[in-house]
């Protein structure tokens, strides 16, 4: 259960007599050190009061999608992004049917549609409703979408029937939730991640840079936090907010990024270089804005230090991961980079493909290690980051 420490759990409660058990579930999550926010459907509120859940979770209970006051506190999309995990317990047959149909007609279904977090469903209903072919088809559809179905248990039911349909006990549900954070656990590890572009000054108002948005590196930082790691993010200039629970060091140039990285090395277990560092910088930076006096001008560039190579070759080197942004012979060039830079693992992305790579919300990569290659097809950078962190954690464990 200690894997739940500092995790953000969104608990959805729909209409069913088992809703009373969700109070105990909330208490178990809190005792394990998780942050809990409860979303209560109108039917759920017939079985348990928001006040009870507010007192147990220590947070206001979210009930309506069109509630200006709640939206001002934490909007529904913000709430969807906030969650490390969503558990619906109890999940009624009606809720399951609406989820299977992809509906977003209340706060809870909308949140589930809008979130990238793992979704766990604990059905609770009468045994005949559970056995009904339509319910079974809906459950099959949710499983196909990658959702985990927890239970239901078999036994006596509140209506007097006996059979499958009982919600699992709170302790069992909490343990299932803790297991979600098990196999990629980076608890106690310090990850340092570089992200975004660097800016190499020409004069006080101009610079050389590239199209990196920082989205990939920031998604990795978020996924690493979800896995229990302490995360330091060293970021070039980007337009995205720092993920919560991450220590952010903002830098501009490659030299600043190198110094910030070296400052972290003493305690760093895993270093991931997702930044698109400018390979060259102007040899001189003009003190004043350069005037437009000639038809042509030349700027002499000098090579920047290679940050990830410096880290990989330092004393006490951390497990070192690089990215390779390539436009041709992607795997061959990436493997060559991994060897030249002395990396443990490299993540190759084909930045010539539209819709992935620089400044897009999606990416598709091949994870290359000495004796293996693993292709991860196009998906959101958040989803991809979770898969990458899991692979990096396994490779790190194998090596250490
Ligand atoms: O930021 P986004 O818009 O989300 O885009 C993500 C990304 C495409 C920038 C990212 O997925 C990516 O591929 N990052 C690495 C880009 C890059 O500079 O690749 P490279 O092949 O030039 O460099 C290879 C590796 O060396 C990288 O890990 C890079 O961080 C590192 N490097 C490069 C030069 C340098 N001077 N120092 C370095 O550490």
Boltz pocket constraint, residues with backbone or C-beta under 6 A from the ligand:
constraints:
  - pocket:
      binder: B
      contacts: [[A, 194], [A, 195], [A, 196], [A, 197], [A, 211], [A, 212], [A, 213], [A, 214], [A, 215], [A, 216], [A, 217], [A, 254], [A, 273], [A, 274], [A, 275], [A, 276], [A, 277], [A, 278], [A, 279], [A, 304], [A, 305], [A, 306], [A, 307], [A, 308], [A, 309], [A, 321], [A, 322], [A, 323], [A, 324], [A, 325], [A, 326], [A, 337], [A, 347], [A, 349], [A, 351], [A, 357], [A, 358], [A, 359], [A, 360]]
      max_distance: 6.0
